[in-house]
Amino acid sequence: MVDVKNVRDFLAGSPFFSDMEEAYFDLLAGCGTLAHIPAGDFLLREGEAADSFFLIRSGDVAIESHAPGNGALTVSKVGAEGVAGFSWLFPPYRNAFDARAVTEVAVVRLDGKCLRGKVEQDHELGYQFMSRFAQIILQRMQATRRQMLDVYGTGPDTGGTGTAA
């Protein structure tokens, strides 16, 4: 049996959901489960169906992307109170990054299909998710750009053509 009360309590205390209307927490808790992910296991795999997002309760998660000839590159790390997985919200519903447990991780896993149904019924809830995830997407894009500059050596110290914007 799912411990909806604990899921609800964690959602209500999560910075990701700060300032969200109290009534939404009961609605969202029905889409969530508590889980533990062993170190080294993947929460999400790049390119696979995006059917979840994770609120990290404890532990560390590496957000990774693959670069030709360089294997997996860590774009960013997410710790307690962080979020992994935003692709469940955007067609074609495929994960944009890997998310790998660096340490054992405790999470609230939120089911993407369940959430998509909720946001389709309540557009204000959809707006709440879009505005929160837009901030995360921007952060990940900036982190990816920094990683690309490091890997491909386009900065001024490597003879590349990097310029400041």
Residue frames as qw, qx, qy, qz and C-alpha x, y, z in Angstrom:
[[0.000, 0.887, 0.461, 0.000, 0.00, 0.00, 0.00],
 [0.382, 0.514, -0.019, 0.767, 1.28, 3.48, -0.91],
 [0.366, -0.533, -0.454, 0.613, 1.95, 5.78, 2.02],
 [0.204, 0.730, 0.371, 0.536, 0.09, 8.76, 0.51],
 [0.376, -0.914, -0.141, 0.060, 0.30, 10.78, 3.72],
 [0.613, -0.498, 0.255, 0.558, 4.11, 10.70, 3.71],
 [0.461, 0.334, 0.471, 0.673, 4.20, 11.48, -0.02],
 [0.033, -0.876, -0.368, -0.310, 1.83, 14.39, 0.53],
 [0.498, -0.828, -0.011, 0.260, 3.85, 15.69, 3.48],
 [0.612, -0.218, 0.348, 0.676, 7.08, 15.55, 1.47],
 [0.309, 0.567, 0.472, 0.601, 5.49, 17.35, -1.49],
 [0.211, -0.927, -0.282, -0.132, 4.12, 20.06, 0.80],
 [0.532, -0.763, 0.145, 0.338, 7.58, 20.62, 2.31],
 [0.721, 0.136, 0.360, 0.576, 9.51, 20.49, -0.96],
 [0.099, -0.563, 0.104, 0.814, 11.03, 23.75, -2.22],
 [0.103, 0.094, 0.739, 0.659, 10.02, 22.69, -5.74],
 [0.165, -0.603, -0.724, -0.292, 6.37, 23.06, -4.72],
 [0.198, -0.357, -0.399, 0.821, 6.77, 26.16, -2.55],
 [0.238, 0.294, 0.038, -0.925, 3.84, 28.57, -2.82],
 [0.294, -0.141, -0.797, -0.508, 1.65, 25.96, -4.53],
 [0.609, -0.336, -0.008, -0.718, -1.96, 25.85, -3.38],
 [0.369, -0.289, 0.801, -0.374, -2.44, 23.43, -0.49],
 [0.819, 0.228, 0.282, -0.445, -5.29, 21.61, -2.27],
 [0.656, 0.569, -0.461, -0.182, -2.89, 20.35, -4.97],
 [0.065, -0.505, 0.839, -0.193, -0.84, 18.26, -2.55],
 [0.668, 0.052, 0.657, -0.345, -3.62, 15.72, -1.98],
 [0.762, 0.582, 0.008, -0.283, -4.18, 15.52, -5.73],
 [0.418, 0.697, -0.583, 0.005, -0.49, 15.03, -6.52],
 [0.383, -0.434, 0.773, -0.258, 0.16, 12.58, -3.69],
 [0.854, 0.192, 0.394, -0.279, -2.04, 10.04, -5.45],
 [0.737, 0.642, -0.213, 0.004, 0.50, 9.99, -8.31],
 [0.124, 0.741, -0.606, 0.263, 3.49, 9.44, -6.00],
 [0.944, -0.242, -0.217, 0.060, 5.35, 6.61, -4.33],
 [0.342, -0.814, 0.468, 0.011, 8.32, 6.51, -1.99],
 [0.949, 0.268, -0.115, 0.123, 11.33, 4.58, -3.31],
 [0.472, -0.711, 0.439, 0.280, 15.00, 3.86, -2.68],
 [0.759, 0.627, -0.173, 0.018, 17.47, 3.64, -5.56],
 [0.838, -0.358, 0.145, 0.386, 20.80, 1.83, -5.00],
 [0.116, -0.775, 0.378, 0.493, 24.05, 3.64, -5.87],
 [0.209, -0.257, 0.785, 0.523, 24.91, 3.17, -9.54],
 [0.308, 0.492, 0.810, 0.084, 21.36, 2.49, -10.69],
 [0.030, 0.153, 0.330, 0.931, 19.59, 4.78, -13.15],
 [0.276, 0.459, 0.549, -0.642, 16.44, 6.69, -12.29],
 [0.575, 0.731, 0.119, -0.349, 16.10, 7.82, -15.92],
 [0.620, -0.084, 0.555, 0.548, 17.77, 6.82, -19.19],
 [0.141, 0.530, -0.247, -0.799, 18.29, 9.32, -22.00],
 [0.309, 0.180, -0.688, -0.632, 15.99, 8.59, -24.95],
 [0.125, -0.254, -0.957, 0.059, 13.72, 6.17, -23.07],
 [0.275, -0.669, -0.542, -0.427, 10.03, 6.82, -22.40],
 [0.041, 0.248, -0.417, 0.873, 9.61, 9.64, -19.87],
 [0.543, -0.480, -0.604, -0.333, 7.08, 8.33, -17.42],
 [0.631, -0.598, -0.385, 0.310, 8.38, 9.69, -14.10],
 [0.212, 0.723, -0.288, 0.591, 9.95, 12.53, -12.29],
 [0.726, -0.284, -0.511, 0.363, 11.74, 12.33, -8.99],
 [0.233, -0.873, 0.175, -0.390, 11.98, 14.57, -5.97],
 [0.618, 0.234, -0.631, 0.408, 15.18, 13.67, -4.16],
 [0.647, -0.728, -0.149, -0.172, 14.69, 13.11, -0.43],
 [0.511, -0.725, 0.431, 0.167, 18.31, 12.14, 0.30],
 [0.781, 0.014, 0.482, 0.397, 21.42, 11.13, -1.61],
 [0.016, 0.644, -0.337, -0.687, 23.04, 12.42, -4.78],
 [0.729, 0.483, 0.483, 0.046, 22.01, 12.03, -8.41],
 [0.253, -0.363, 0.454, 0.773, 24.18, 12.81, -11.45],
 [0.600, 0.696, 0.244, -0.310, 22.37, 14.30, -14.43],
 [0.444, -0.342, 0.638, 0.528, 24.28, 13.05, -17.45],
 [0.673, 0.659, 0.011, -0.336, 24.30, 13.32, -21.22],
 [0.824, -0.022, 0.423, 0.375, 26.26, 11.40, -23.82],
 [0.199, 0.849, -0.279, -0.401, 28.80, 13.10, -26.04],
 [0.903, 0.413, -0.105, 0.045, 30.25, 11.37, -29.10],
 [0.649, 0.459, -0.418, 0.440, 33.70, 10.04, -28.29],
 [0.000, 0.474, -0.516, 0.713, 33.50, 11.12, -24.65],
 [0.346, -0.282, -0.879, 0.166, 30.87, 8.85, -23.12],
 [0.320, -0.793, -0.516, -0.048, 28.68, 10.11, -20.30],
 [0.240, 0.342, -0.218, 0.882, 29.25, 13.69, -19.19],
 [0.245, -0.587, -0.654, 0.410, 27.90, 14.88, -15.87],
 [0.074, 0.663, 0.292, 0.685, 25.88, 18.00, -16.60],
 [0.285, -0.580, 0.288, -0.707, 24.95, 18.64, -12.98],
 [0.323, -0.099, -0.891, 0.302, 24.41, 16.94, -9.66],
 [0.502, -0.511, -0.193, -0.670, 21.19, 16.97, -7.71],
 [0.195, 0.078, -0.832, 0.513, 20.99, 16.40, -3.97],
 [0.067, -0.495, -0.792, 0.351, 18.31, 16.42, -1.32],
 [0.202, 0.701, 0.353, -0.586, 15.30, 18.58, -2.29],
 [0.069, 0.410, -0.539, -0.733, 16.37, 18.54, -5.95],
 [0.765, 0.410, 0.267, -0.420, 14.46, 17.28, -8.98],
 [0.195, -0.279, 0.811, 0.476, 15.32, 14.78, -11.72],
 [0.205, 0.325, 0.875, 0.294, 13.18, 14.37, -14.83],
 [0.258, 0.461, 0.179, -0.830, 11.10, 16.96, -16.65],
 [0.137, 0.163, -0.717, -0.664, 10.48, 15.23, -19.98],
 [0.094, 0.381, 0.912, -0.120, 7.24, 13.56, -18.82],
 [0.165, 0.676, 0.363, -0.619, 5.58, 16.93, -19.38],
 [0.255, 0.667, -0.311, -0.628, 6.68, 17.51, -22.99],
 [0.905, 0.360, 0.219, -0.055, 5.87, 15.48, -26.10],
 [0.746, 0.049, -0.568, -0.345, 7.25, 13.15, -27.35],
 [0.770, -0.536, 0.200, -0.283, 7.74, 12.16, -23.67],
 [0.885, 0.195, -0.262, 0.331, 11.34, 10.93, -23.96],
 [0.603, -0.709, -0.020, 0.366, 14.00, 11.54, -21.31],
 [0.365, 0.906, -0.164, 0.140, 16.42, 14.30, -22.29],
 [0.053, 0.682, -0.667, 0.297, 19.13, 13.15, -19.84],
 [0.687, -0.129, -0.695, 0.168, 20.26, 10.17, -17.81],
 [0.408, -0.698, 0.291, -0.511, 19.82, 10.43, -14.07],
 [0.758, 0.090, -0.616, 0.192, 22.12, 8.07, -12.14],
 [0.664, -0.742, -0.031, -0.087, 22.25, 7.50, -8.39],
 [0.348, 0.658, -0.550, 0.379, 25.76, 8.44, -7.23],
 [0.106, -0.198, 0.815, -0.534, 24.92, 7.32, -3.69],
 [0.055, -0.447, -0.892, 0.029, 21.92, 5.43, -2.40],
 [0.141, -0.140, -0.108, -0.974, 19.00, 7.75, -3.04],
 [0.117, 0.486, 0.797, -0.339, 15.61, 8.10, -1.37],
 [0.064, -0.054, -0.388, -0.918, 13.00, 9.66, -3.67],
 [0.518, 0.458, 0.518, -0.503, 9.39, 10.43, -4.22],
 [0.175, 0.031, 0.759, 0.627, 8.64, 9.07, -7.69],
 [0.445, 0.472, 0.287, -0.705, 5.78, 10.86, -9.39],
 [0.540, 0.277, 0.757, 0.243, 4.07, 9.01, -12.23],
 [0.043, -0.226, 0.325, 0.917, 4.17, 11.10, -15.42],
 [0.170, -0.333, -0.767, -0.522, 1.03, 9.64, -17.01],
 [0.281, -0.652, -0.656, 0.256, -0.94, 10.27, -13.84],
 [0.203, -0.540, -0.103, 0.810, 0.38, 13.83, -13.68],
 [0.017, 0.015, 0.541, 0.841, -0.33, 14.51, -17.36],
 [0.210, -0.546, -0.772, -0.250, -3.94, 13.57, -16.71],
 [0.298, -0.681, -0.452, 0.493, -4.10, 15.97, -13.77],
 [0.163, -0.419, 0.136, 0.883, -2.60, 18.91, -15.67],
 [0.034, -0.235, -0.697, -0.677, -4.91, 18.30, -18.63],
 [0.270, -0.664, -0.695, -0.053, -7.89, 18.58, -16.27],
 [0.320, -0.881, -0.193, 0.291, -6.54, 21.59, -14.39],
 [0.584, 0.653, 0.016, 0.482, -4.67, 24.10, -16.53],
 [0.244, -0.896, 0.248, -0.275, -3.63, 26.16, -13.51],
 [0.825, -0.407, 0.374, 0.115, -1.82, 23.08, -12.19],
 [0.806, 0.397, 0.215, 0.383, -0.24, 22.71, -15.64],
 [0.200, 0.889, -0.107, 0.397, 0.95, 26.29, -15.49],
 [0.570, -0.752, 0.316, -0.102, 2.44, 25.66, -12.04],
 [0.883, -0.108, 0.361, 0.279, 4.43, 22.72, -13.38],
 [0.633, 0.638, 0.145, 0.414, 5.51, 24.55, -16.54],
 [0.011, -0.932, 0.186, -0.310, 6.81, 27.57, -14.65],
 [0.679, -0.616, 0.400, 0.007, 8.71, 25.41, -12.14],
 [0.864, 0.064, 0.390, 0.311, 10.21, 23.13, -14.78],
 [0.471, 0.837, 0.025, 0.278, 11.14, 26.05, -17.05],
 [0.253, -0.882, 0.382, -0.112, 13.59, 27.18, -14.35],
 [0.772, -0.315, 0.538, 0.124, 15.11, 23.70, -14.12],
 [0.778, 0.494, 0.298, 0.250, 15.37, 23.38, -17.91],
 [0.227, 0.936, -0.160, 0.215, 17.18, 26.71, -18.11],
 [0.481, -0.720, 0.500, -0.031, 19.63, 25.64, -15.39],
 [0.837, -0.027, 0.519, 0.173, 20.31, 22.32, -17.16],
 [0.639, 0.718, 0.144, 0.234, 20.81, 24.04, -20.51],
 [0.003, -0.932, 0.325, -0.161, 23.34, 26.42, -18.95],
 [0.652, -0.500, 0.570, 0.027, 25.13, 23.54, -17.23],
 [0.847, 0.296, 0.400, 0.186, 25.21, 21.58, -20.51],
 [0.425, 0.880, -0.063, 0.200, 26.67, 24.57, -22.32],
 [0.287, -0.823, 0.484, -0.083, 29.41, 24.87, -19.70],
 [0.798, -0.188, 0.565, 0.094, 30.20, 21.17, -20.07],
 [0.754, 0.578, 0.245, 0.194, 30.37, 21.46, -23.85],
 [0.170, 0.938, -0.264, 0.150, 32.79, 24.38, -23.58],
 [0.513, -0.622, 0.591, -0.022, 35.02, 22.28, -21.31],
 [0.828, 0.062, 0.549, 0.093, 34.87, 19.16, -23.50],
 [0.681, 0.610, 0.295, 0.277, 35.23, 20.71, -26.90],
 [0.569, -0.317, 0.061, 0.756, 37.76, 23.34, -25.85],
 [0.280, 0.714, 0.390, 0.510, 36.11, 26.40, -27.30],
 [0.349, -0.893, -0.155, 0.238, 37.28, 28.74, -24.61],
 [0.256, 0.932, -0.248, 0.062, 39.99, 31.38, -25.08],
 [0.442, -0.657, 0.610, 0.025, 42.60, 29.32, -23.22],
 [0.739, 0.010, 0.660, 0.135, 42.36, 26.45, -25.71],
 [0.143, -0.217, 0.572, 0.778, 42.66, 28.43, -28.90],
 [0.190, 0.535, 0.814, 0.125, 38.94, 28.13, -29.59],
 [0.032, 0.385, 0.291, 0.875, 36.55, 30.82, -30.60],
 [0.302, -0.624, -0.684, 0.227, 34.60, 31.16, -27.35],
 [0.056, 0.426, 0.023, 0.903, 33.16, 34.62, -26.78],
 [0.016, -0.295, -0.676, 0.675, 31.40, 36.21, -23.86],
 [0.035, -0.599, -0.650, -0.467, 27.76, 37.10, -24.32]]
